[in-house]
Amino acid sequence: MKKQLLFTFASILFSFLSFAQSDKEKAAATVNKNTIESHIKFLSDDLLEGREAGTRGNKIAASYLANQLHKFGAKPVSEDNSYYQKFQLEQSRPPSVLDLTLNGVSFPLTAPFSMPAIDQSAEAVFLEYGSEDDFASTDISGKVVVVLAGSGEDATPNDMFRSRSKKVELAQQNGALGLIELVDFEEDLWSRVKHYSGSGTTIKEESDGTEDDSFFSVWVNMNKNRPDLKKGETIPVTIKSDGQSKKYLDTQNVVGVIEGSDPSLKNEYVIYSAHYDHVGIGQPNAEGDSIYNGARDNNIGVTAVLSMLENLRTYPTKRSALFILFTAEEKGLLGSRYYADHPLIPLNQVSYCFNTDGGGYNDTSLATIIGLERTSAKELIIKGAGTFGLKAIGDPAPEQGLFDRSDNVSFARKGIPAPTYSTGFHSFDEEIMKYYHQADDEADSLDYDYLLKFYQGYVYSGRLIANSSEKLFWNEGDKYEEAGKALYGMN
């Protein structure tokens, strides 16, 4: 009886002390340097061979993260009651043969984007820049469409890339056999296009049986020799190729949840996320090291999420926490895109996404938050970082488009407020590039005294967000504001 009374008293005292502690004290209580260093050193070990998505090392990292979720009390939410959200990647390699003639003229400077094995002669129709009206007003069924890349004479290469997918979509919808886009690039730019064309990694989606595997899409560099074509003109085309080769890789996001403490707000979730993959094995450095361990990119980010996980095991917040460690970020944000398109928790129940990612740091007085000024959590994040001695700043290099280059954007596009909390940098200087996607990005090169403050600031900021009585949202006029209003039924 006496033991039972003592246990009851101790439980009440612990509950009282936990309640009395501030979010600042709770953040500081669970973050320690030894644990930080242990996480980063394991995930940066050569055993994991750079953690490239679809590899053995990537799966070892995923196993480690799943065990951390289990250790600190997070519950699985996947259909098979595991911490893994599994999917496949489709990896393509360019064809070795591609011969194309247009109106009897051979064009050897070709760059395929999608190319099956093919040996075909057909009619082609020229649609100039290929606007929606052009596609709608021309019968292209059973024909090859030839267009100029981009949407006008002043189109940049980036404009041409962006407009390509829409033209492919319109050509396929209207029954075309394929799409040929004409470009006029100098040799150095063309060599870069050729290097990446026909190869790449995408998400392998489940087939519904309606895909047309015979459709092809290719760029042709006119090399100052543009064919004399008139809009609507029909010309002969022949194309021969042995086709792209493809293989499929198994990979996985790692996901877990800790329930919130508030009876009402626990039905809302804050995502704490980071990508755990890196670029694998590459060119050796001067010392012969060819394993790109990615301590900065992104084991620093992963450890931020694990620090939040450990904190919430002891001190849950009012809102529930959804921990997501993404695979295949380095392949084009594929892991976060897959989750956002196949959510395990309805997206309209997610009130905020607090992502963390980074390529390095060059100022240990800062925490750099990409998107700081874009949501109503700005002051909470500034307070969180500042309490532990770091000044929170916004994006110092907007010309780099960093907000749309990390996993946060997969959720922003759905309407969820989603900045990325990164280590301190004020510019892309030599200190950043020395480690970014380099073999020298090792765990022993990190400043762990700085990282202790960085993680304490991340955890405190996350706690303030998850305990906020206000509905955090995009600031007025943000380009993702309308998507947010639609998601949360605010229109």
Secondary structure as UniProt FT lines:
FT   HELIX           2..20
FT   HELIX           23..30
FT   HELIX           33..43
FT   HELIX           46..51
FT   TURN            53..54
FT   HELIX           56..71
FT   TURN            72..73
FT   TURN            79..80
FT   STRAND          84..93
FT   STRAND          98..102
FT   TURN            103..104
FT   STRAND          105..106
FT   STRAND          110..114
FT   STRAND          118..126
FT   TURN            128..129
FT   HELIX           132..137
FT   TURN            141..142
FT   STRAND          144..148
FT   TURN            153..154
FT   HELIX           157..173
FT   TURN            174..175
FT   STRAND          178..183
FT   HELIX           187..196
FT   TURN            197..198
FT   STRAND          200..203
FT   TURN            213..214
FT   STRAND          216..221
FT   TURN            223..224
FT   TURN            231..232
FT   STRAND          234..241
FT   STRAND          245..258
FT   TURN            263..264
FT   HELIX           265..267
FT   STRAND          269..275
FT   STRAND          280..281
FT   TURN            286..287
FT   STRAND          291..292
FT   HELIX           295..299
FT   HELIX           300..314
FT   STRAND          320..326
FT   TURN            330..332
FT   HELIX           334..341
FT   HELIX           347..349
FT   STRAND          350..356
FT   TURN            364..365
FT   STRAND          366..370
FT   HELIX           372..374
FT   TURN            376..377
FT   HELIX           378..387
FT   TURN            388..389
FT   STRAND          391..393
FT   HELIX           398..400
FT   HELIX           402..405
FT   HELIX           408..412
FT   TURN            413..415
FT   STRAND          420..423
FT   HELIX           430..433
FT   TURN            434..437
FT   TURN            439..440
FT   HELIX           443..445
FT   HELIX           448..467
FT   TURN            476..477
FT   TURN            479..480
FT   HELIX           481..487
FT   TURN            488..489
//
